[in-house]
Amino acid sequence: MITAEEPFKLETLGMLRNGRRRYDPASKQRLVEACLQPGVSLAGLRCNTA
């Protein structure tokens, strides 16, 4: 389980022609699960990994 204190990285599968990235479904699922924890937000996870 990922917490706000742990670094998180989405695994990139590739990039589409329009510049959008494709991400690993398992990585996205871990991100969603982490954001469902009390006191954890997507912005908070991003700030900790920047």
N, CA, C and O atoms as a GROMACS GRO file, in nm:
protein
  200
    1MET      N    1   0.084  -0.119   0.000
    1MET     CA    2   0.000   0.000   0.000
    1MET      C    3   0.088   0.124   0.000
    1MET      O    4   0.190   0.129   0.068
    2ILE      N    5   0.048   0.221  -0.075
    2ILE     CA    6   0.124   0.346  -0.086
    2ILE      C    7   0.064   0.448   0.008
    2ILE      O    8  -0.058   0.463   0.016
    3THR      N    9   0.149   0.519   0.080
    3THR     CA   10   0.102   0.626   0.168
    3THR      C   11   0.158   0.758   0.117
    3THR      O   12   0.237   0.761   0.022
    4ALA      N   13   0.116   0.865   0.180
    4ALA     CA   14   0.160   0.999   0.137
    4ALA      C   15   0.312   1.016   0.154
    4ALA      O   16   0.373   1.099   0.086
    5GLU      N   17   0.372   0.937   0.244
    5GLU     CA   18   0.514   0.952   0.267
    5GLU      C   19   0.599   0.875   0.166
    5GLU      O   20   0.717   0.908   0.147
    6GLU      N   21   0.542   0.775   0.100
    6GLU     CA   22   0.619   0.693   0.007
    6GLU      C   23   0.616   0.752  -0.133
    6GLU      O   24   0.512   0.802  -0.176
    7PRO      N   25   0.727   0.748  -0.203
    7PRO     CA   26   0.727   0.796  -0.342
    7PRO      C   27   0.645   0.702  -0.431
    7PRO      O   28   0.642   0.581  -0.408
    8PHE      N   29   0.579   0.758  -0.531
    8PHE     CA   30   0.496   0.680  -0.620
    8PHE      C   31   0.530   0.715  -0.764
    8PHE      O   32   0.549   0.832  -0.797
    9LYS      N   33   0.538   0.614  -0.848
    9LYS     CA   34   0.569   0.637  -0.988
    9LYS      C   35   0.473   0.555  -1.073
    9LYS      O   36   0.461   0.434  -1.054
   10LEU      N   37   0.405   0.620  -1.166
   10LEU     CA   38   0.321   0.550  -1.262
   10LEU      C   39   0.410   0.492  -1.372
   10LEU      O   40   0.494   0.563  -1.428
   11GLU      N   41   0.392   0.367  -1.401
   11GLU     CA   42   0.470   0.303  -1.507
   11GLU      C   43   0.410   0.342  -1.642
   11GLU      O   44   0.291   0.321  -1.666
   12THR      N   45   0.492   0.397  -1.731
   12THR     CA   46   0.447   0.439  -1.863
   12THR      C   47   0.463   0.324  -1.961
   12THR      O   48   0.570   0.263  -1.970
   13LEU      N   49   0.356   0.294  -2.035
   13LEU     CA   50   0.361   0.189  -2.136
   13LEU      C   51   0.404   0.242  -2.271
   13LEU      O   52   0.460   0.168  -2.353
   14GLY      N   53   0.380   0.369  -2.296
   14GLY     CA   54   0.417   0.428  -2.423
   14GLY      C   55   0.348   0.562  -2.442
   14GLY      O   56   0.277   0.610  -2.353
   15MET      N   57   0.370   0.621  -2.559
   15MET     CA   58   0.310   0.750  -2.588
   15MET      C   59   0.235   0.740  -2.720
   15MET      O   60   0.284   0.682  -2.817
   16LEU      N   61   0.116   0.798  -2.723
   16LEU     CA   62   0.035   0.800  -2.844
   16LEU      C   63   0.083   0.910  -2.938
   16LEU      O   64   0.164   0.994  -2.900
   17ARG      N   65   0.034   0.909  -3.060
   17ARG     CA   66   0.075   1.011  -3.158
   17ARG      C   67   0.040   1.152  -3.116
   17ARG      O   68   0.110   1.248  -3.151
   18ASN      N   69  -0.068   1.166  -3.040
   18ASN     CA   70  -0.111   1.299  -2.997
   18ASN      C   71  -0.035   1.348  -2.872
   18ASN      O   72  -0.066   1.455  -2.820
   19GLY      N   73   0.062   1.271  -2.826
   19GLY     CA   74   0.145   1.313  -2.713
   19GLY      C   75   0.097   1.262  -2.578
   19GLY      O   76   0.167   1.278  -2.478
   20ARG      N   77  -0.020   1.200  -2.574
   20ARG     CA   78  -0.070   1.146  -2.448
   20ARG      C   79   0.003   1.017  -2.414
   20ARG      O   80   0.035   0.937  -2.502
   21ARG      N   81   0.028   0.997  -2.285
   21ARG     CA   82   0.096   0.876  -2.241
   21ARG      C   83  -0.006   0.769  -2.204
   21ARG      O   84  -0.118   0.799  -2.164
   22ARG      N   85   0.035   0.642  -2.220
   22ARG     CA   86  -0.044   0.528  -2.175
   22ARG      C   87   0.024   0.474  -2.051
   22ARG      O   88   0.146   0.457  -2.049
   23TYR      N   89  -0.055   0.446  -1.947
   23TYR     CA   90  -0.001   0.401  -1.820
   23TYR      C   91  -0.046   0.258  -1.789
   23TYR      O   92  -0.152   0.214  -1.833
   24ASP      N   93   0.036   0.189  -1.715
   24ASP     CA   94   0.010   0.053  -1.673
   24ASP      C   95  -0.115   0.049  -1.585
   24ASP      O   96  -0.123   0.123  -1.487
   25PRO      N   97  -0.213  -0.035  -1.617
   25PRO     CA   98  -0.336  -0.042  -1.536
   25PRO      C   99  -0.310  -0.076  -1.390
   25PRO      O  100  -0.378  -0.023  -1.302
   26ALA      N  101  -0.214  -0.161  -1.361
   26ALA     CA  102  -0.184  -0.196  -1.222
   26ALA      C  103  -0.131  -0.074  -1.145
   26ALA      O  104  -0.163  -0.056  -1.028
   27SER      N  105  -0.049   0.008  -1.211
   27SER     CA  106   0.002   0.130  -1.147
   27SER      C  107  -0.111   0.227  -1.117
   27SER      O  108  -0.115   0.289  -1.011
   28LYS      N  109  -0.202   0.240  -1.213
   28LYS     CA  110  -0.316   0.330  -1.191
   28LYS      C  111  -0.404   0.279  -1.078
   28LYS      O  112  -0.455   0.359  -0.999
   29GLN      N  113  -0.422   0.149  -1.068
   29GLN     CA  114  -0.503   0.092  -0.960
   29GLN      C  115  -0.440   0.121  -0.824
   29GLN      O  116  -0.511   0.156  -0.730
   30ARG      N  117  -0.306   0.108  -0.813
   30ARG     CA  118  -0.237   0.140  -0.688
   30ARG      C  119  -0.254   0.287  -0.652
   30ARG      O  120  -0.270   0.321  -0.535
   31LEU      N  121  -0.252   0.374  -0.753
   31LEU     CA  122  -0.270   0.517  -0.730
   31LEU      C  123  -0.410   0.545  -0.675
   31LEU      O  124  -0.426   0.622  -0.580
   32VAL      N  125  -0.511   0.484  -0.735
   32VAL     CA  126  -0.650   0.503  -0.689
   32VAL      C  127  -0.664   0.452  -0.546
   32VAL      O  128  -0.724   0.519  -0.462
   33GLU      N  129  -0.611   0.334  -0.518
   33GLU     CA  130  -0.619   0.279  -0.382
   33GLU      C  131  -0.550   0.370  -0.281
   33GLU      O  132  -0.599   0.388  -0.170
   34ALA      N  133  -0.438   0.427  -0.319
   34ALA     CA  134  -0.366   0.517  -0.229
   34ALA      C  135  -0.447   0.643  -0.201
   34ALA      O  136  -0.449   0.692  -0.088
   35CYS      N  137  -0.515   0.695  -0.302
   35CYS     CA  138  -0.593   0.817  -0.285
   35CYS      C  139  -0.719   0.795  -0.203
   35CYS      O  140  -0.777   0.891  -0.152
   36LEU      N  141  -0.762   0.671  -0.189
   36LEU     CA  142  -0.881   0.641  -0.108
   36LEU      C  143  -0.850   0.636   0.041
   36LEU      O  144  -0.942   0.630   0.122
   37GLN      N  145  -0.722   0.639   0.077
   37GLN     CA  146  -0.682   0.636   0.217
   37GLN      C  147  -0.706   0.773   0.280
   37GLN      O  148  -0.686   0.876   0.214
   38PRO      N  149  -0.747   0.777   0.407
   38PRO     CA  150  -0.769   0.905   0.475
   38PRO      C  151  -0.642   0.989   0.479
   38PRO      O  152  -0.534   0.938   0.513
   39GLY      N  153  -0.653   1.114   0.444
   39GLY     CA  154  -0.542   1.207   0.451
   39GLY      C  155  -0.448   1.204   0.332
   39GLY      O  156  -0.348   1.275   0.331
   40VAL      N  157  -0.478   1.123   0.230
   40VAL     CA  158  -0.393   1.113   0.111
   40VAL      C  159  -0.468   1.171  -0.008
   40VAL      O  160  -0.585   1.140  -0.029
   41SER      N  161  -0.400   1.254  -0.086
   41SER     CA  162  -0.462   1.311  -0.205
   41SER      C  163  -0.369   1.294  -0.324
   41SER      O  164  -0.249   1.272  -0.307
   42LEU      N  165  -0.424   1.303  -0.442
   42LEU     CA  166  -0.344   1.294  -0.563
   42LEU      C  167  -0.241   1.406  -0.567
   42LEU      O  168  -0.125   1.383  -0.601
   43ALA      N  169  -0.283   1.526  -0.531
   43ALA     CA  170  -0.190   1.640  -0.528
   43ALA      C  171  -0.079   1.617  -0.427
   43ALA      O  172   0.037   1.651  -0.453
   44GLY      N  173  -0.113   1.561  -0.312
   44GLY     CA  174  -0.012   1.533  -0.211
   44GLY      C  175   0.088   1.429  -0.257
   44GLY      O  176   0.208   1.442  -0.231
   45LEU      N  177   0.040   1.325  -0.326
   45LEU     CA  178   0.132   1.224  -0.380
   45LEU      C  179   0.223   1.286  -0.483
   45LEU      O  180   0.342   1.256  -0.487
   46ARG      N  181   0.169   1.371  -0.567
   46ARG     CA  182   0.248   1.435  -0.674
   46ARG      C  183   0.355   1.527  -0.614
   46ARG      O  184   0.469   1.528  -0.660
   47CYS      N  185   0.318   1.604  -0.515
   47CYS     CA  186   0.414   1.695  -0.452
   47CYS      C  187   0.529   1.620  -0.387
   47CYS      O  188   0.642   1.668  -0.386
   48ASN      N  189   0.501   1.503  -0.333
   48ASN     CA  190   0.606   1.425  -0.267
   48ASN      C  191   0.699   1.358  -0.365
   48ASN      O  192   0.810   1.321  -0.328
   49THR      N  193   0.657   1.341  -0.491
   49THR     CA  194   0.742   1.273  -0.590
   49THR      C  195   0.809   1.370  -0.686
   49THR      O  196   0.892   1.328  -0.767
   50ALA      N  197   0.775   1.496  -0.679
   50ALA     CA  198   0.832   1.594  -0.772
   50ALA      C  199   0.974   1.631  -0.737
   50ALA      O  200   1.035   1.713  -0.806
   0.00000   0.00000   0.00000
